[in-house]
């Protein structure tokens, strides 16, 4: 399992800083695009939770693309309040779909990134699995998930201060099957002191998962 810098990922605003996590297997079980949290709050592809999630997904056989949204790190462009960041995510999806045409296409994201990833993934017919880590459901519109029949996996902190667990349970109850929710005991929104448990939750939820045949 190795991290490889990508030099040929381009979004509408220019080149995007990116790393590819390659699993130790000939054929990846899925190609995953992983989105980082709000860059206005310091989020990047190097955020601890994003790093751990990428490693955990690679450990279960996925090839994982994590990238910096426009204006973050060495990515070209400037912050666009979520609109351009959606375009960046779609560019990353297109890249992975083209590079790994025989692999399933999954999406994942942390916090702000979960909003981008899960709503874009719900809308894209190529995407088969949606994975959200600490979705801030009170801050962004996650309504597309309430009508999506795609498998939805959510990892949430018991003590998340942005989305209290009670609110997450209420939101989760309105999601159509298939769905699964893993709650990390005592973890806040950024999983301070509990980051490794995010990786454990990914393994638990997705380690043996097989997408139903259509």
C-alpha positions as CSV (number, residue, x, y, z in Angstrom):
1,X,0.0,0.0,0.0
2,X,1.6,3.3,-1.1
3,X,0.7,6.9,-1.6
4,X,1.5,8.3,-5.0
5,X,1.3,12.0,-5.9
6,X,-0.8,12.7,-9.0
7,X,0.2,15.3,-11.4
8,X,-2.5,15.0,-14.0
9,X,-5.7,15.7,-12.1
10,X,-7.3,18.9,-13.4
11,X,-10.5,20.6,-12.3
12,X,-12.3,23.5,-14.0
13,X,-10.1,26.0,-12.1
14,X,-6.8,24.3,-12.9
15,X,-4.5,21.6,-11.5
16,X,-5.6,19.9,-8.3
17,X,-3.1,18.7,-5.7
18,X,-3.8,15.0,-5.2
19,X,-2.6,11.7,-3.8
20,X,-3.5,8.2,-4.9
21,X,-3.6,5.4,-2.3
22,X,-3.0,2.1,-4.1
23,X,-3.9,-1.2,-2.4
24,X,-1.8,-4.3,-2.3
25,X,-3.8,-6.1,-4.9
26,X,-3.8,-6.4,-8.7
27,X,-7.4,-5.3,-9.2
28,X,-8.9,-2.8,-6.7
29,X,-12.4,-3.7,-5.4
30,X,-13.5,-0.1,-5.8
31,X,-12.2,3.3,-6.9
32,X,-12.9,5.9,-4.2
33,X,-12.9,9.7,-4.3
34,X,-12.4,11.1,-0.8
35,X,-13.2,14.7,0.0
36,X,-11.7,16.8,2.8
37,X,-13.4,19.1,5.3
38,X,-14.1,22.8,4.9
39,X,-10.9,24.6,3.7
40,X,-12.1,27.8,5.4
41,X,-11.5,25.8,8.6
42,X,-8.2,24.5,7.6
43,X,-9.3,21.3,5.9
44,X,-7.1,19.6,3.4
45,X,-6.2,16.2,2.0
46,X,-3.7,15.9,4.9
47,X,-6.4,16.3,7.6
48,X,-6.0,13.4,10.0
49,X,-9.4,11.8,9.5
50,X,-9.0,12.0,5.8
51,X,-5.5,10.4,6.0
52,X,-6.8,7.6,8.2
53,X,-9.9,7.0,6.0
54,X,-7.8,6.8,2.9
55,X,-5.5,4.2,4.5
56,X,-8.4,2.2,5.9
57,X,-10.1,2.1,2.5
58,X,-6.9,1.0,0.8
59,X,-6.4,-1.7,3.5
60,X,-9.8,-3.2,2.4
61,X,-8.7,-3.2,-1.2
62,X,-9.8,0.1,-2.6
63,X,-7.8,2.6,-4.6
64,X,-8.4,6.0,-3.1
65,X,-8.0,9.5,-4.5
66,X,-7.8,12.3,-2.0
67,X,-7.2,15.8,-3.3
68,X,-7.2,19.4,-2.3
69,X,-10.1,21.5,-3.4
70,X,-9.3,24.7,-5.4
71,X,-7.2,27.2,-3.5
72,X,-5.9,24.6,-1.0
73,X,-2.3,23.6,-0.9
74,X,-0.9,23.8,-4.4
75,X,-4.3,23.4,-6.0
76,X,-5.1,26.2,-8.5
77,X,-8.1,28.4,-8.2
78,X,-9.9,30.1,-5.3
79,X,-12.5,29.1,-2.7
80,X,-16.0,29.1,-4.4
81,X,-18.3,28.6,-1.4
82,X,-19.1,25.0,-2.4
83,X,-20.1,25.5,-6.0
84,X,-16.7,25.2,-7.6
85,X,-15.7,22.6,-5.1
86,X,-18.6,20.4,-6.4
87,X,-17.1,20.8,-9.9
88,X,-13.7,19.8,-8.5
89,X,-15.2,16.7,-7.0
90,X,-16.9,15.8,-10.3
91,X,-13.6,16.2,-12.1
92,X,-12.0,13.8,-9.6
93,X,-14.9,11.3,-10.2
94,X,-14.3,11.5,-14.0
95,X,-10.6,10.9,-13.5
96,X,-11.1,7.8,-11.4
97,X,-13.9,6.4,-13.6
98,X,-11.5,6.8,-16.6
99,X,-8.5,5.4,-14.9
100,X,-10.3,2.4,-13.3
101,X,-13.1,1.6,-15.7
102,X,-13.7,-1.9,-14.4
103,X,-13.8,-1.0,-10.7
104,X,-16.9,0.1,-8.8
105,X,-16.9,3.9,-8.1
106,X,-17.4,4.9,-4.5
107,X,-17.5,8.3,-2.8
108,X,-16.5,9.4,0.7
109,X,-15.9,12.6,2.6
110,X,-15.4,14.1,6.0
111,X,-17.6,16.9,7.3
112,X,-18.0,19.5,4.5
113,X,-16.5,16.9,2.2
114,X,-19.2,14.4,3.1
115,X,-21.8,16.9,1.9
116,X,-20.0,17.3,-1.4
117,X,-19.2,13.6,-1.8
118,X,-22.6,12.1,-0.8
119,X,-24.8,14.5,-2.6
120,X,-22.7,14.4,-5.8
121,X,-22.5,10.6,-5.5
122,X,-26.2,10.3,-5.1
123,X,-26.7,12.2,-8.3
124,X,-24.1,10.4,-10.4
125,X,-25.3,7.1,-11.8
126,X,-21.8,5.7,-12.0
127,X,-21.4,5.8,-8.2
128,X,-22.5,2.7,-6.2
129,X,-21.7,3.5,-2.6
130,X,-21.9,6.6,-0.4
131,X,-19.7,7.0,2.7
132,X,-20.1,10.0,5.0
133,X,-17.9,10.8,8.0
134,X,-19.4,13.3,10.5
135,X,-21.9,14.8,8.0
136,X,-22.9,18.3,9.3
137,X,-26.5,17.8,8.4
138,X,-27.7,21.1,10.0
139,X,-25.3,23.2,7.9
140,X,-25.7,21.8,4.4
141,X,-28.5,20.3,2.4
142,X,-28.3,16.5,2.5
143,X,-31.9,16.1,1.1
144,X,-30.7,14.1,-2.0
145,X,-29.8,11.2,0.4
146,X,-33.4,10.9,1.5
147,X,-34.4,9.8,-2.0
148,X,-31.3,7.7,-2.9
149,X,-31.5,4.0,-3.0
150,X,-27.7,3.6,-3.0
151,X,-26.0,2.1,0.0
152,X,-25.3,4.8,2.6
153,X,-22.7,4.3,5.3
154,X,-22.3,7.0,8.0
155,X,-19.6,7.3,10.7
156,X,-20.5,9.7,13.5
157,X,-19.0,10.8,16.8
158,X,-21.2,10.3,19.9
159,X,-20.2,13.8,21.1
160,X,-20.3,15.6,17.8
161,X,-20.9,19.3,18.6
162,X,-22.0,20.3,15.1
163,X,-24.5,17.5,14.6
164,X,-25.7,16.1,18.0
165,X,-26.2,12.4,18.0
166,X,-30.0,12.8,18.5
167,X,-30.2,14.9,15.3
168,X,-28.1,12.3,13.4
169,X,-30.5,9.5,14.5
170,X,-33.5,11.5,13.3
171,X,-31.8,12.1,10.0
172,X,-30.7,8.5,9.6
173,X,-34.2,7.3,10.3
174,X,-35.4,9.2,7.3
175,X,-32.9,7.6,4.9
176,X,-34.1,4.7,2.7
177,X,-32.4,1.4,2.9
178,X,-29.7,0.2,2.5
179,X,-28.0,2.2,5.2
180,X,-25.7,1.7,8.1
181,X,-24.5,4.0,10.9
182,X,-21.5,3.5,13.1
183,X,-21.2,5.7,16.2
184,X,-17.7,6.3,17.7
185,X,-18.0,6.5,21.5
186,X,-17.1,9.9,23.1
187,X,-15.8,11.3,19.8
188,X,-16.3,15.0,18.9
189,X,-16.8,16.3,15.3
190,X,-13.1,16.0,14.5
191,X,-12.7,12.7,16.3
192,X,-10.0,14.2,18.6
193,X,-8.3,11.3,20.3
194,X,-10.5,8.9,18.3
195,X,-9.2,9.2,14.8
196,X,-8.0,5.6,14.6
197,X,-11.5,4.5,15.4
198,X,-12.7,6.0,12.1
199,X,-10.4,3.5,10.3
200,X,-11.8,0.7,12.5
201,X,-15.4,1.8,11.6
202,X,-14.6,1.8,7.9
203,X,-13.2,-1.8,8.2
204,X,-16.3,-2.9,10.2
205,X,-18.8,-1.3,7.8
206,X,-17.1,-2.0,4.4
207,X,-14.5,-4.7,5.0
208,X,-16.7,-7.5,3.8
209,X,-19.3,-5.4,2.0
210,X,-20.5,-6.5,-1.5
211,X,-22.6,-4.2,-3.6
212,X,-25.9,-6.1,-4.5
213,X,-26.1,-7.2,-8.1
214,X,-28.6,-5.3,-10.2
